[in-house]
């Protein structure tokens, strides 16, 4: 297993960082398909919301294994 944390959640006064969840896919899709965001990524973005949901679902499973 690579060095690092199995799970971490960081909470501050104005921010909360946690691992992504499949339920985040709809919000994430709208953010990552914005042209201004994509202009700064070496990626064309997901084909659709289902693609990003599948990726997040896979990541959730990897975090618990």
PDB file with one MODEL, atoms N, CA, C and O in Angstrom:
MODEL        1
ATOM      1  N   UNK A   1       0.851  -1.175   0.000  1.00  0.00           N
ATOM      2  CA  UNK A   1       0.000   0.000   0.000  1.00  0.00           C
ATOM      3  C   UNK A   1       0.896   1.236   0.000  1.00  0.00           C
ATOM      4  O   UNK A   1       1.855   1.300   0.768  1.00  0.00           O
ATOM      5  N   UNK A   2       0.594   2.222  -0.856  1.00  0.00           N
ATOM      6  CA  UNK A   2       1.395   3.443  -0.882  1.00  0.00           C
ATOM      7  C   UNK A   2       1.308   4.197   0.443  1.00  0.00           C
ATOM      8  O   UNK A   2       0.334   4.076   1.186  1.00  0.00           O
ATOM      9  N   UNK A   3       2.339   4.969   0.712  1.00  0.00           N
ATOM     10  CA  UNK A   3       2.321   5.794   1.921  1.00  0.00           C
ATOM     11  C   UNK A   3       1.178   6.785   1.847  1.00  0.00           C
ATOM     12  O   UNK A   3       0.837   7.264   0.766  1.00  0.00           O
ATOM     13  N   UNK A   4       0.589   7.095   2.979  1.00  0.00           N
ATOM     14  CA  UNK A   4      -0.492   8.071   2.993  1.00  0.00           C
ATOM     15  C   UNK A   4      -1.559   7.693   3.992  1.00  0.00           C
ATOM     16  O   UNK A   4      -1.342   6.862   4.874  1.00  0.00           O
ATOM     17  N   UNK A   5      -2.686   8.299   3.847  1.00  0.00           N
ATOM     18  CA  UNK A   5      -3.799   8.076   4.751  1.00  0.00           C
ATOM     19  C   UNK A   5      -4.834   7.184   4.092  1.00  0.00           C
ATOM     20  O   UNK A   5      -5.071   7.278   2.888  1.00  0.00           O
ATOM     21  N   UNK A   6      -5.442   6.329   4.877  1.00  0.00           N
ATOM     22  CA  UNK A   6      -6.539   5.528   4.357  1.00  0.00           C
ATOM     23  C   UNK A   6      -7.779   6.404   4.218  1.00  0.00           C
ATOM     24  O   UNK A   6      -8.534   6.265   3.256  1.00  0.00           O
ATOM     25  N   UNK A   7      -7.987   7.291   5.160  1.00  0.00           N
ATOM     26  CA  UNK A   7      -9.114   8.216   5.105  1.00  0.00           C
ATOM     27  C   UNK A   7      -8.753   9.442   5.925  1.00  0.00           C
ATOM     28  O   UNK A   7      -8.237   9.333   7.037  1.00  0.00           O
ATOM     29  N   UNK A   8      -9.027  10.592   5.372  1.00  0.00           N
ATOM     30  CA  UNK A   8      -8.807  11.826   6.117  1.00  0.00           C
ATOM     31  C   UNK A   8      -9.919  12.808   5.751  1.00  0.00           C
ATOM     32  O   UNK A   8     -10.350  12.879   4.600  1.00  0.00           O
ATOM     33  N   UNK A   9     -10.362  13.543   6.727  1.00  0.00           N
ATOM     34  CA  UNK A   9     -11.357  14.593   6.512  1.00  0.00           C
ATOM     35  C   UNK A   9     -10.847  15.831   7.222  1.00  0.00           C
ATOM     36  O   UNK A   9     -10.640  15.816   8.435  1.00  0.00           O
ATOM     37  N   UNK A  10     -10.643  16.905   6.471  1.00  0.00           N
ATOM     38  CA  UNK A  10     -10.138  18.154   7.031  1.00  0.00           C
ATOM     39  C   UNK A  10     -11.278  19.154   7.105  1.00  0.00           C
ATOM     40  O   UNK A  10     -11.962  19.402   6.112  1.00  0.00           O
ATOM     41  N   UNK A  11     -11.478  19.722   8.275  1.00  0.00           N
ATOM     42  CA  UNK A  11     -12.561  20.678   8.467  1.00  0.00           C
ATOM     43  C   UNK A  11     -11.987  21.943   9.087  1.00  0.00           C
ATOM     44  O   UNK A  11     -11.269  21.890  10.085  1.00  0.00           O
ATOM     45  N   UNK A  12     -12.311  23.071   8.488  1.00  0.00           N
ATOM     46  CA  UNK A  12     -11.890  24.365   9.008  1.00  0.00           C
ATOM     47  C   UNK A  12     -13.090  25.289   9.097  1.00  0.00           C
ATOM     48  O   UNK A  12     -14.226  24.885   8.851  1.00  0.00           O
ATOM     49  N   UNK A  13     -12.824  26.518   9.448  1.00  0.00           N
ATOM     50  CA  UNK A  13     -13.905  27.489   9.610  1.00  0.00           C
ATOM     51  C   UNK A  13     -14.678  27.708   8.309  1.00  0.00           C
ATOM     52  O   UNK A  13     -15.902  27.840   8.329  1.00  0.00           O
ATOM     53  N   UNK A  14     -13.973  27.747   7.184  1.00  0.00           N
ATOM     54  CA  UNK A  14     -14.645  28.041   5.913  1.00  0.00           C
ATOM     55  C   UNK A  14     -14.475  26.960   4.855  1.00  0.00           C
ATOM     56  O   UNK A  14     -14.857  27.162   3.703  1.00  0.00           O
ATOM     57  N   UNK A  15     -13.911  25.824   5.224  1.00  0.00           N
ATOM     58  CA  UNK A  15     -13.696  24.770   4.231  1.00  0.00           C
ATOM     59  C   UNK A  15     -13.841  23.397   4.868  1.00  0.00           C
ATOM     60  O   UNK A  15     -13.568  23.207   6.054  1.00  0.00           O
ATOM     61  N   UNK A  16     -14.272  22.460   4.065  1.00  0.00           N
ATOM     62  CA  UNK A  16     -14.350  21.068   4.501  1.00  0.00           C
ATOM     63  C   UNK A  16     -13.884  20.209   3.338  1.00  0.00           C
ATOM     64  O   UNK A  16     -14.502  20.214   2.273  1.00  0.00           O
ATOM     65  N   UNK A  17     -12.808  19.479   3.532  1.00  0.00           N
ATOM     66  CA  UNK A  17     -12.264  18.595   2.510  1.00  0.00           C
ATOM     67  C   UNK A  17     -12.450  17.156   2.954  1.00  0.00           C
ATOM     68  O   UNK A  17     -12.110  16.793   4.080  1.00  0.00           O
ATOM     69  N   UNK A  18     -12.986  16.347   2.070  1.00  0.00           N
ATOM     70  CA  UNK A  18     -13.184  14.933   2.349  1.00  0.00           C
ATOM     71  C   UNK A  18     -13.053  14.181   1.035  1.00  0.00           C
ATOM     72  O   UNK A  18     -13.092  14.797  -0.030  1.00  0.00           O
ATOM     73  N   UNK A  19     -12.900  12.881   1.086  1.00  0.00           N
ATOM     74  CA  UNK A  19     -12.854  12.111  -0.162  1.00  0.00           C
ATOM     75  C   UNK A  19     -14.153  12.287  -0.953  1.00  0.00           C
ATOM     76  O   UNK A  19     -15.230  12.446  -0.378  1.00  0.00           O
ATOM     77  N   UNK A  20     -14.027  12.256  -2.270  1.00  0.00           N
ATOM     78  CA  UNK A  20     -15.225  12.382  -3.102  1.00  0.00           C
ATOM     79  C   UNK A  20     -16.115  11.161  -2.922  1.00  0.00           C
ATOM     80  O   UNK A  20     -15.655  10.075  -2.568  1.00  0.00           O
ATOM     81  N   UNK A  21     -17.390  11.370  -3.174  1.00  0.00           N
ATOM     82  CA  UNK A  21     -18.387  10.298  -3.102  1.00  0.00           C
ATOM     83  C   UNK A  21     -19.146  10.267  -4.417  1.00  0.00           C
ATOM     84  O   UNK A  21     -19.203  11.266  -5.134  1.00  0.00           O
ATOM     85  N   UNK A  22     -19.719   9.136  -4.724  1.00  0.00           N
ATOM     86  CA  UNK A  22     -20.517   9.024  -5.942  1.00  0.00           C
ATOM     87  C   UNK A  22     -21.618  10.087  -5.972  1.00  0.00           C
ATOM     88  O   UNK A  22     -21.962  10.598  -7.037  1.00  0.00           O
ATOM     89  N   UNK A  23     -22.158  10.411  -4.819  1.00  0.00           N
ATOM     90  CA  UNK A  23     -23.231  11.409  -4.745  1.00  0.00           C
ATOM     91  C   UNK A  23     -22.750  12.824  -5.095  1.00  0.00           C
ATOM     92  O   UNK A  23     -23.568  13.729  -5.260  1.00  0.00           O
ATOM     93  N   UNK A  24     -21.434  13.022  -5.210  1.00  0.00           N
ATOM     94  CA  UNK A  24     -20.879  14.320  -5.606  1.00  0.00           C
ATOM     95  C   UNK A  24     -20.853  14.507  -7.124  1.00  0.00           C
ATOM     96  O   UNK A  24     -20.536  15.595  -7.606  1.00  0.00           O
ATOM     97  N   UNK A  25     -21.181  13.467  -7.872  1.00  0.00           N
ATOM     98  CA  UNK A  25     -20.993  13.481  -9.323  1.00  0.00           C
ATOM     99  C   UNK A  25     -21.746  14.604 -10.029  1.00  0.00           C
ATOM    100  O   UNK A  25     -21.187  15.249 -10.916  1.00  0.00           O
ATOM    101  N   UNK A  26     -22.983  14.849  -9.661  1.00  0.00           N
ATOM    102  CA  UNK A  26     -23.764  15.889 -10.354  1.00  0.00           C
ATOM    103  C   UNK A  26     -23.116  17.259 -10.187  1.00  0.00           C
ATOM    104  O   UNK A  26     -22.958  17.994 -11.162  1.00  0.00           O
ATOM    105  N   UNK A  27     -22.741  17.607  -8.959  1.00  0.00           N
ATOM    106  CA  UNK A  27     -22.087  18.899  -8.725  1.00  0.00           C
ATOM    107  C   UNK A  27     -20.734  18.964  -9.429  1.00  0.00           C
ATOM    108  O   UNK A  27     -20.393  19.975 -10.042  1.00  0.00           O
ATOM    109  N   UNK A  28     -19.971  17.882  -9.335  1.00  0.00           N
ATOM    110  CA  UNK A  28     -18.646  17.857  -9.956  1.00  0.00           C
ATOM    111  C   UNK A  28     -18.740  17.988 -11.469  1.00  0.00           C
ATOM    112  O   UNK A  28     -17.934  18.685 -12.086  1.00  0.00           O
ATOM    113  N   UNK A  29     -19.714  17.325 -12.063  1.00  0.00           N
ATOM    114  CA  UNK A  29     -19.873  17.385 -13.517  1.00  0.00           C
ATOM    115  C   UNK A  29     -20.072  18.829 -13.973  1.00  0.00           C
ATOM    116  O   UNK A  29     -19.457  19.263 -14.948  1.00  0.00           O
ATOM    117  N   UNK A  30     -20.910  19.558 -13.288  1.00  0.00           N
ATOM    118  CA  UNK A  30     -21.158  20.949 -13.674  1.00  0.00           C
ATOM    119  C   UNK A  30     -19.915  21.822 -13.487  1.00  0.00           C
ATOM    120  O   UNK A  30     -19.710  22.780 -14.232  1.00  0.00           O
ATOM    121  N   UNK A  31     -19.095  21.494 -12.501  1.00  0.00           N
ATOM    122  CA  UNK A  31     -17.866  22.259 -12.282  1.00  0.00           C
ATOM    123  C   UNK A  31     -16.805  21.940 -13.327  1.00  0.00           C
ATOM    124  O   UNK A  31     -16.197  22.850 -13.890  1.00  0.00           O
ATOM    125  N   UNK A  32     -16.576  20.651 -13.590  1.00  0.00           N
ATOM    126  CA  UNK A  32     -15.476  20.280 -14.485  1.00  0.00           C
ATOM    127  C   UNK A  32     -15.824  20.409 -15.959  1.00  0.00           C
ATOM    128  O   UNK A  32     -14.939  20.261 -16.802  1.00  0.00           O
ATOM    129  N   UNK A  33     -17.057  20.675 -16.297  1.00  0.00           N
ATOM    130  CA  UNK A  33     -17.386  20.901 -17.707  1.00  0.00           C
ATOM    131  C   UNK A  33     -17.436  22.390 -18.047  1.00  0.00           C
ATOM    132  O   UNK A  33     -17.786  22.759 -19.168  1.00  0.00           O
ATOM    133  N   UNK A  34     -17.096  23.227 -17.104  1.00  0.00           N
ATOM    134  CA  UNK A  34     -17.004  24.668 -17.344  1.00  0.00           C
ATOM    135  C   UNK A  34     -15.763  24.935 -18.208  1.00  0.00           C
ATOM    136  O   UNK A  34     -14.678  24.448 -17.893  1.00  0.00           O
ATOM    137  N   UNK A  35     -15.913  25.695 -19.281  1.00  0.00           N
ATOM    138  CA  UNK A  35     -14.801  25.962 -20.198  1.00  0.00           C
ATOM    139  C   UNK A  35     -13.602  26.597 -19.506  1.00  0.00           C
ATOM    140  O   UNK A  35     -12.461  26.303 -19.862  1.00  0.00           O
ATOM    141  N   UNK A  36     -13.839  27.461 -18.524  1.00  0.00           N
ATOM    142  CA  UNK A  36     -12.723  28.100 -17.821  1.00  0.00           C
ATOM    143  C   UNK A  36     -11.949  27.094 -16.973  1.00  0.00           C
ATOM    144  O   UNK A  36     -10.739  27.237 -16.801  1.00  0.00           O
ATOM    145  N   UNK A  37     -12.621  26.096 -16.452  1.00  0.00           N
ATOM    146  CA  UNK A  37     -11.939  25.042 -15.690  1.00  0.00           C
ATOM    147  C   UNK A  37     -11.168  24.145 -16.649  1.00  0.00           C
ATOM    148  O   UNK A  37      -9.991  23.861 -16.424  1.00  0.00           O
ATOM    149  N   UNK A  38     -11.822  23.699 -17.715  1.00  0.00           N
ATOM    150  CA  UNK A  38     -11.181  22.792 -18.668  1.00  0.00           C
ATOM    151  C   UNK A  38      -9.972  23.426 -19.350  1.00  0.00           C
ATOM    152  O   UNK A  38      -9.050  22.716 -19.749  1.00  0.00           O
ATOM    153  N   UNK A  39      -9.964  24.732 -19.487  1.00  0.00           N
ATOM    154  CA  UNK A  39      -8.822  25.414 -20.104  1.00  0.00           C
ATOM    155  C   UNK A  39      -7.550  25.221 -19.288  1.00  0.00           C
ATOM    156  O   UNK A  39      -6.447  25.379 -19.812  1.00  0.00           O
ATOM    157  N   UNK A  40      -7.693  24.881 -18.006  1.00  0.00           N
ATOM    158  CA  UNK A  40      -6.543  24.707 -17.125  1.00  0.00           C
ATOM    159  C   UNK A  40      -6.234  23.253 -16.815  1.00  0.00           C
ATOM    160  O   UNK A  40      -5.375  22.970 -15.980  1.00  0.00           O
ATOM    161  N   UNK A  41      -6.910  22.337 -17.466  1.00  0.00           N
ATOM    162  CA  UNK A  41      -6.695  20.912 -17.235  1.00  0.00           C
ATOM    163  C   UNK A  41      -6.139  20.243 -18.488  1.00  0.00           C
ATOM    164  O   UNK A  41      -6.441  20.651 -19.610  1.00  0.00           O
ATOM    165  N   UNK A  42      -5.330  19.223 -18.285  1.00  0.00           N
ATOM    166  CA  UNK A  42      -4.838  18.418 -19.405  1.00  0.00           C
ATOM    167  C   UNK A  42      -5.813  17.262 -19.623  1.00  0.00           C
ATOM    168  O   UNK A  42      -5.418  16.096 -19.650  1.00  0.00           O
ATOM    169  N   UNK A  43      -7.072  17.601 -19.776  1.00  0.00           N
ATOM    170  CA  UNK A  43      -8.154  16.620 -19.868  1.00  0.00           C
ATOM    171  C   UNK A  43      -9.336  17.315 -20.516  1.00  0.00           C
ATOM    172  O   UNK A  43      -9.583  18.491 -20.251  1.00  0.00           O
ATOM    173  N   UNK A  44     -10.063  16.612 -21.352  1.00  0.00           N
ATOM    174  CA  UNK A  44     -11.231  17.200 -22.010  1.00  0.00           C
ATOM    175  C   UNK A  44     -12.480  17.150 -21.144  1.00  0.00           C
ATOM    176  O   UNK A  44     -13.533  17.650 -21.539  1.00  0.00           O
ATOM    177  N   UNK A  45     -12.368  16.552 -19.974  1.00  0.00           N
ATOM    178  CA  UNK A  45     -13.523  16.432 -19.086  1.00  0.00           C
ATOM    179  C   UNK A  45     -14.291  15.147 -19.349  1.00  0.00           C
ATOM    180  O   UNK A  45     -14.025  14.452 -20.330  1.00  0.00           O
ATOM    181  N   UNK A  46     -15.234  14.828 -18.484  1.00  0.00           N
ATOM    182  CA  UNK A  46     -16.003  13.593 -18.640  1.00  0.00           C
ATOM    183  C   UNK A  46     -16.993  13.708 -19.797  1.00  0.00           C
ATOM    184  O   UNK A  46     -17.449  14.800 -20.136  1.00  0.00           O
ATOM    185  N   UNK A  47     -17.314  12.568 -20.390  1.00  0.00           N
ATOM    186  CA  UNK A  47     -18.295  12.546 -21.480  1.00  0.00           C
ATOM    187  C   UNK A  47     -19.680  12.923 -20.965  1.00  0.00           C
ATOM    188  O   UNK A  47     -20.453  13.592 -21.652  1.00  0.00           O
ATOM    189  N   UNK A  48     -19.978  12.482 -19.745  1.00  0.00           N
ATOM    190  CA  UNK A  48     -21.280  12.777 -19.142  1.00  0.00           C
ATOM    191  C   UNK A  48     -21.198  12.555 -17.637  1.00  0.00           C
ATOM    192  O   UNK A  48     -20.168  12.124 -17.118  1.00  0.00           O
ATOM    193  N   UNK A  49     -22.281  12.849 -16.952  1.00  0.00           N
ATOM    194  CA  UNK A  49     -22.312  12.715 -15.494  1.00  0.00           C
ATOM    195  C   UNK A  49     -22.113  11.262 -15.061  1.00  0.00           C
ATOM    196  O   UNK A  49     -21.530  10.999 -14.010  1.00  0.00           O
ATOM    197  N   UNK A  50     -22.595  10.328 -15.866  1.00  0.00           N
ATOM    198  CA  UNK A  50     -22.456   8.903 -15.545  1.00  0.00           C
ATOM    199  C   UNK A  50     -20.990   8.492 -15.476  1.00  0.00           C
ATOM    200  O   UNK A  50     -20.608   7.683 -14.630  1.00  0.00           O
ATOM    201  N   UNK A  51     -20.175   9.045 -16.359  1.00  0.00           N
ATOM    202  CA  UNK A  51     -18.748   8.716 -16.358  1.00  0.00           C
ATOM    203  C   UNK A  51     -18.085   9.143 -15.054  1.00  0.00           C
ATOM    204  O   UNK A  51     -17.345   8.370 -14.446  1.00  0.00           O
ATOM    205  N   UNK A  52     -18.346  10.354 -14.634  1.00  0.00           N
ATOM    206  CA  UNK A  52     -17.723  10.836 -13.396  1.00  0.00           C
ATOM    207  C   UNK A  52     -18.283  10.092 -12.181  1.00  0.00           C
ATOM    208  O   UNK A  52     -17.551   9.846 -11.222  1.00  0.00           O
ATOM    209  N   UNK A  53     -19.562   9.733 -12.207  1.00  0.00           N
ATOM    210  CA  UNK A  53     -20.154   8.954 -11.110  1.00  0.00           C
ATOM    211  C   UNK A  53     -19.477   7.592 -11.009  1.00  0.00           C
ATOM    212  O   UNK A  53     -19.206   7.114  -9.908  1.00  0.00           O
ATOM    213  N   UNK A  54     -19.204   6.967 -12.149  1.00  0.00           N
ATOM    214  CA  UNK A  54     -18.518   5.673 -12.148  1.00  0.00           C
ATOM    215  C   UNK A  54     -17.115   5.771 -11.584  1.00  0.00           C
ATOM    216  O   UNK A  54     -16.669   4.896 -10.842  1.00  0.00           O
ATOM    217  N   UNK A  55     -16.428   6.837 -11.938  1.00  0.00           N
ATOM    218  CA  UNK A  55     -15.081   7.052 -11.408  1.00  0.00           C
ATOM    219  C   UNK A  55     -15.130   7.233  -9.902  1.00  0.00           C
ATOM    220  O   UNK A  55     -14.336   6.627  -9.183  1.00  0.00           O
ATOM    221  N   UNK A  56     -16.041   8.050  -9.415  1.00  0.00           N
ATOM    222  CA  UNK A  56     -16.159   8.283  -7.977  1.00  0.00           C
ATOM    223  C   UNK A  56     -16.566   7.009  -7.245  1.00  0.00           C
ATOM    224  O   UNK A  56     -16.088   6.757  -6.139  1.00  0.00           O
ATOM    225  N   UNK A  57     -17.433   6.208  -7.837  1.00  0.00           N
ATOM    226  CA  UNK A  57     -17.848   4.939  -7.223  1.00  0.00           C
ATOM    227  C   UNK A  57     -16.634   4.020  -7.067  1.00  0.00           C
ATOM    228  O   UNK A  57     -16.452   3.385  -6.028  1.00  0.00           O
ATOM    229  N   UNK A  58     -15.804   3.960  -8.119  1.00  0.00           N
ATOM    230  CA  UNK A  58     -14.598   3.130  -8.086  1.00  0.00           C
ATOM    231  C   UNK A  58     -13.643   3.631  -7.008  1.00  0.00           C
ATOM    232  O   UNK A  58     -13.064   2.831  -6.274  1.00  0.00           O
ATOM    233  N   UNK A  59     -13.473   4.954  -6.906  1.00  0.00           N
ATOM    234  CA  UNK A  59     -12.581   5.511  -5.886  1.00  0.00           C
ATOM    235  C   UNK A  59     -13.088   5.204  -4.483  1.00  0.00           C
ATOM    236  O   UNK A  59     -12.291   4.906  -3.594  1.00  0.00           O
ATOM    237  N   UNK A  60     -14.402   5.271  -4.269  1.00  0.00           N
ATOM    238  CA  UNK A  60     -14.966   4.940  -2.950  1.00  0.00           C
ATOM    239  C   UNK A  60     -14.610   3.506  -2.566  1.00  0.00           C
ATOM    240  O   UNK A  60     -14.229   3.240  -1.426  1.00  0.00           O
ATOM    241  N   UNK A  61     -14.734   2.588  -3.516  1.00  0.00           N
ATOM    242  CA  UNK A  61     -14.413   1.180  -3.245  1.00  0.00           C
ATOM    243  C   UNK A  61     -12.932   1.013  -2.947  1.00  0.00           C
ATOM    244  O   UNK A  61     -12.560   0.240  -2.064  1.00  0.00           O
ATOM    245  N   UNK A  62     -12.080   1.733  -3.680  1.00  0.00           N
ATOM    246  CA  UNK A  62     -10.638   1.640  -3.459  1.00  0.00           C
ATOM    247  C   UNK A  62     -10.246   2.160  -2.078  1.00  0.00           C
ATOM    248  O   UNK A  62      -9.308   1.647  -1.468  1.00  0.00           O
ATOM    249  N   UNK A  63     -10.951   3.164  -1.584  1.00  0.00           N
ATOM    250  CA  UNK A  63     -10.630   3.716  -0.266  1.00  0.00           C
ATOM    251  C   UNK A  63     -10.904   2.731   0.861  1.00  0.00           C
ATOM    252  O   UNK A  63     -10.213   2.747   1.880  1.00  0.00           O
ATOM    253  N   UNK A  64     -11.894   1.883   0.692  1.00  0.00           N
ATOM    254  CA  UNK A  64     -12.237   0.953   1.771  1.00  0.00           C
ATOM    255  C   UNK A  64     -11.535  -0.390   1.631  1.00  0.00           C
ATOM    256  O   UNK A  64     -11.609  -1.217   2.540  1.00  0.00           O
ATOM    257  N   UNK A  65     -10.855  -0.625   0.512  1.00  0.00           N
ATOM    258  CA  UNK A  65     -10.167  -1.916   0.368  1.00  0.00           C
ATOM    259  C   UNK A  65      -8.745  -1.858   0.838  1.00  0.00           C
ATOM    260  O   UNK A  65      -8.035  -2.861   0.782  1.00  0.00           O
TER     261      UNK A  65
ENDMDL
END
